[in-house]
Amino acid sequence: MGSPAVTGVVHLGLGAFHRAHQACVFDQLIQQGDKRWGVFGVAMHNPDVLAALKTQGWQYAVQVASAHASNWQTISAIQDGCVAALERQRVVDKLASADTRWVTLTVTEKGYDSALAQLLLEGFAARFAQLGVSSAARLTVASCDNLSHNGDSLRNLCLNTLMHTNQDSALKNLGDITQLHAWIEKHCFFSNTMVDRIVPQSSAACLSAARDALGVEDKIALSTESFWEWVIEDKLADSSDVLVLQSVGVQVVSDVQPFEEAKLCMLNASHSALAAMGAVLGLSNIADCMATSPLRNFAHRFMTEDIAPFVRRPQLDAYRDALLERFANPALQHRALQICSDNSLKLPLRWLPTYTANRIANQMPAHLAFATACWIRFLQGIDESGNAYKWSDPLANHLQALVHQNWGDDQLCVLSLLQITSIWGEAPSKDLAWVELVSRHLHAIRTQGLLQALHDLLETTP
């Protein structure tokens, strides 16, 4: 099959997740004969993936693996691209092109920043200048980042950044700001979305497997699970895209929030808890954690008792059971330390809503308290066999220093961490019952070991 006629999608952020998720969906649409879904891929800073794509003729391999079987797919949806930090004008020009119908993003789990807004605004201004108010100017902007209300957040950031622009700023070439503001409100459709697929970082083993299976050298081959989910708010620039997307399994719904809540509070929250436990126990990946019976039981009860009563997603029990099976997939070498990276930025989204919902209901989330104690133990940076490990987090040094400084005084150690409001907000450190429970779990983990402390938790909670 030849190349698609047009690159109708500009995607910002060429990480592994996009290449094993949205790009696969677009590839399927292209394979079905709809040539509008070719991707112009934008790496924000790092040129390595783009360089590999160019060398490989804009193709790469994805291994889709379950516990029972695996197969390789060659993905060719990405047709062209550039590095935003090096070729900013190419990004702007592509955002302005009449060929471009969609903009998708996977750039952060930490929240959108003004630099991203500025890049998009330059593209919107160029699109306004080039296409005016014609129907061709309409644009779907779909955030695929793991953030609640991601489309709304991106829209608000762009409009707020625009309205605070002045002639001395970096955005002085945007033209009439009032007109551009009105144009964005009418022509740019910022859809909230939820995306889900477990995509570990590529590894030497994955690259070797690709070479053995396909007989080619693929520097960016990936392995992922068979499960994937993409839920998009029914707020698209072209309403006919609804049926097109549904034809390949995308869900288009009126309200994405129940799906967002379930992903963050069921999947991501459990992942973070298991990863912290696994790191402390010296288990390298999530499948190893799930093969450890007490950890699997913990994950089931954490989701069932602490989280599920406050999540609105349909068929929640089936969703929970599917998550447990996905976590246990031995083909996915999803490293615990990868999941623990940037936890100071992730936990406010993954754990804090469950704490808040339980306490408003006058309930105590016992399993979350244990997970919190495990996270504090994780911050020591050494597992129970005495092996040191490192992880990436903007607050890693500060968090580790607090733990080392207060180790042995369990309540003081817990308070020193819970008082970091950027992670926990204001309430938990003032909640005496919560502080006491987390401290008690930390003491048990510290003095008896994590598995014994977990055994006692599972025996004593109903």
Steps between C-alpha positions, in 0.01 A plus 500: 500500500629846416536789735194689615412797282522746790634536851174605655613463862768704675613310807707670769715259702650194329547285807442127522138538608389690191683263269332196659156659536363788290740435212373140489141624483584741219691223323192280513289777347755542222504123441122517457552751221436832676809694393436807716661365816870514425697651787746788502692406811651772715769409751512785748875490576671164450585419134578129550160352411467719191848409387416131533169544317672672209764227481231231505281657231252630758412150617547315828383178660266444794475164673151440638540244774263322738573228753430243229612639163667787323513647152690781330343793318681742271368851555539761226251768601774755575588644160716800582605710795746730669640603837312801635804641679697497173237569232227696672377664179435161340267418788323834464466454123358153542249617761391764247467258208156430355597131493518492880170397656615376841760590760576235762735525795692269733748737660455484877351344812598809693267766359523725195737795498509840332766391249258245353222759493725745318585244231134415445399865493756575232354214297143618558590855398663374180197281430266796553709711262512225238153345516292778656153400614439233235381155598847369413638697796319282755737290707461220756757531781506174696717483809604143567697579814427324826337804658145558620302740280797509264322668208337762720832570672682546171229725361496718810878527503511605135227762538640636827850519355361683199310755706808577710712558193640846436709646223822450697450126540623209293154488340505853360442373144160347566311789349167621637467307826128559538428365153729201553330425832160498332635284216642239739172483692309435179739287295710299748328207672693393810378150581557336835631149447609193695758264356616170646761246400795376700813583300830426673811684392678322219778267608793310354292183528219657296739619229660155487158335473409731212823413322438128546135515394523744211858469383556875513673741735233716662643753745159605635304174508248477783309234690151555636188315612205404280262717704456862398235760563440847363198695625437838339248767587245555226633847423667465161554752223362254245202306634545232233821396680285340770400202287846478347666471842238261632569269205843418645394477864530856633220593740339841446298605805330807641694490829856371530535571872383158632760333278770748609420440866518123460830515312670731750351358819479130412777427251756771569452506876539123527800508268671756722430296813622174348808668356604644836452161666684323223799734521526449876477122459755493219243399235588652167164520326126502557444143378741383771296696754179335382663157523550573871163400647476758783571784255235378259250469786591849611438644153159330482394631841644847446290543187190329640481654847678837486444614141201339328229649727595845372550427128215521250630303203252241365562129576764581759550145630582375151736796451678417827540134406635591159754731663623223726549269202678773305735568790581129518596472130854353512573620147496860622824582677360821650770607742403606850752784503361635171154520655642664816662777297355848560276371781504839669308623194284191447375419849287815534300372202513130584462476878369826639147472348452162672617637835270801466192302392540250784549760770202706381299179540646454850686188387866412540671370184710237674672366189593849380651566843714189459599607148600840636722335761655285226570813294678656798702180546576505125651847538785349701649395167605153616306174479457243776801305375723805534519587130492871417284633217440836339192650343417819315300763686544878524469472879698177540791650694275702729265209571784259566669750732181535706469124537864453598485791742194366683545122461420319822241756616208369299251776573750778437607329178140473381419859593806635323376341175129572541574867562622541141186670370600475133450123537237464772319830523404634842277237657695174554771641728228644727299177505625343825335163441654478154846602623477241776396222263771574243756522782391165640539339157841659452612368838385148406675514163817635658517250783340184357553533126249592233351155437435430867346844544285440193395158630385662824303764307323243284419288807361783711298701245158359408 
